Amino acid sequence: MYKMKLVFKVAIFLILAVVLFAAGLSYSGFCFKEKRFLSDEEKINIAVVDVLRSYPPVIPYENVVEGGERKKIRTNRPPKFPIPYRDIKEFFDLNPGCCKVVMQGTHDGEFAGVNFFDKLFGRTSCLVEMSFLVRYRDENGVVHSHLVKTIPAISNCGYLWNNV
């Protein structure tokens, strides 16, 4: 009887130890699917590849409309004539220091952070704070650029959520 209680206690202890160890690995960013941690460089590259795939993002414009009176109307839309980046190297060359891995930041003036439970279950490992130029030509062919800031979230295994 005493041995059975001891075996039961040891089994419970081992199960709890394994669960806590796995939770600790997950919380620290371990990807169980790939059996490894992603580096900060890999996380940043995932975010940049997503930006290049969906380029150009929406940027603000001020249009002057005349019709009885002169008004400025603010709109948000992608540029009509974007200048895409050739590849990830050009993106980093034209946007040095653009990106860093963070646990919290702001986006459009609002706080963004990694939630305890999202981190514990691996849904969000970190955020990638990004500032980069959107380059485009206007109707006259003149080149312009606009600084865009975004802060996508990356899961433990590299899945991306934009603007957490």
C-alpha positions in Angstrom: 0.0 0.0 0.0 2.8 2.4 1.0 4.7 1.6 -2.2 1.6 2.2 -4.3 1.2 5.7 -2.8 4.8 6.5 -3.4 4.7 5.3 -7.0 1.5 7.4 -7.5 3.2 10.5 -6.1 6.3 10.0 -8.2 4.1 9.5 -11.3 2.2 12.7 -10.6 5.4 14.6 -9.9 7.0 13.4 -13.2 3.8 14.3 -15.2 3.8 17.8 -13.7 7.5 18.2 -14.3 7.1 17.3 -18.0 4.1 19.6 -18.4 5.9 22.5 -16.7 9.0 21.8 -18.8 7.0 21.8 -22.0 5.2 25.0 -21.0 8.5 26.7 -20.2 9.9 25.7 -23.6 6.8 27.0 -25.3 6.8 30.3 -23.3 10.4 30.8 -24.2 9.6 30.5 -28.0 10.4 26.8 -28.8 8.7 25.5 -31.9 7.7 21.9 -31.2 6.9 21.2 -34.9 10.4 22.0 -36.0 12.0 21.1 -32.6 14.0 24.3 -32.4 13.9 28.0 -31.6 13.7 30.5 -34.4 16.4 33.2 -34.4 15.6 36.9 -34.4 16.9 37.1 -37.9 14.5 34.4 -39.1 11.6 36.2 -37.4 12.5 39.6 -39.0 12.9 37.9 -42.4 9.4 36.3 -42.1 8.0 39.8 -41.5 9.9 41.4 -44.3 8.9 38.7 -46.8 5.3 39.3 -45.8 5.7 43.0 -46.5 7.2 42.3 -49.9 4.5 39.9 -50.8 1.7 42.3 -49.9 3.5 45.5 -51.1 2.4 48.3 -51.3 0.7 49.0 -48.0 -2.0 51.6 -47.4 -0.6 55.1 -46.9 -2.3 58.4 -46.0 -3.0 61.1 -48.6 -4.4 64.6 -48.4 -6.5 65.5 -51.4 -7.6 69.0 -52.1 -11.1 69.1 -53.4 -12.6 72.2 -55.0 -16.3 72.7 -55.2 -17.5 75.9 -53.8 -14.8 75.9 -51.2 -11.4 74.5 -50.8 -11.1 71.5 -48.4 -8.4 69.0 -47.5 -9.8 65.4 -47.4 -7.6 62.8 -45.8 -7.8 59.3 -47.4 -5.8 56.1 -46.9 -5.0 53.9 -49.9 -2.1 52.1 -51.6 -0.2 54.3 -54.0 -1.3 54.1 -57.7 2.2 53.7 -59.0 4.3 51.9 -56.4 8.0 51.2 -56.8 8.4 47.6 -55.5 11.5 46.4 -53.8 13.5 44.0 -56.1 14.2 41.6 -53.2 14.8 41.3 -49.5 18.4 42.6 -49.8 17.3 45.8 -51.5 14.7 46.2 -48.7 17.3 46.0 -46.0 19.7 48.2 -48.0 17.1 51.0 -48.3 15.8 50.6 -44.8 18.9 50.1 -42.5 17.9 49.4 -38.9 14.3 48.9 -40.0 13.4 46.0 -37.9 13.8 44.7 -34.4 12.2 41.9 -32.3 10.3 43.3 -29.3 7.8 42.1 -26.7 5.7 45.3 -26.8 5.4 48.5 -28.8 2.9 50.8 -30.3 1.1 50.8 -33.6 -1.0 53.8 -34.7 -0.7 55.2 -31.1 -2.1 52.1 -29.5 -0.2 49.6 -27.3 0.6 46.3 -28.7 2.1 43.5 -26.6 2.6 39.8 -26.3 -0.2 38.3 -24.2 0.9 35.8 -21.4 -1.4 33.0 -22.7 -0.6 33.6 -26.4 3.1 33.3 -25.4 2.5 30.3 -23.2 0.7 28.4 -26.0 3.1 29.5 -28.7 0.6 31.6 -30.7 2.8 34.7 -30.3 6.5 34.4 -29.7 7.3 38.1 -30.3 6.5 41.2 -32.3 8.6 42.6 -35.1 8.7 46.4 -35.0 9.2 47.6 -38.5 9.7 51.1 -40.1 10.2 51.2 -43.8 9.8 53.4 -46.9 6.9 53.0 -49.3 8.3 54.3 -52.6 6.0 55.4 -55.4 5.6 57.8 -58.3 2.9 60.4 -58.6 0.9 61.1 -61.8 3.8 63.2 -63.1 6.4 60.5 -62.6 8.0 62.2 -59.6 9.3 59.7 -57.0 8.0 60.1 -53.4 8.4 58.0 -50.3 6.4 57.6 -47.1 7.6 56.1 -43.9 5.3 53.2 -42.7 5.4 51.6 -39.3 3.9 48.3 -38.4 4.3 45.7 -35.7 3.3 42.1 -36.8 3.3 39.3 -34.3 5.2 36.0 -35.0 4.3 32.6 -33.5 6.9 30.2 -32.1 6.9 28.4 -35.5 7.0 31.6 -37.7 3.4 32.1 -38.5 2.5 35.8 -38.8 -0.3 38.0 -37.5 -0.3 41.6 -38.7 -0.9 44.6 -36.5 -1.6 42.8 -33.2 
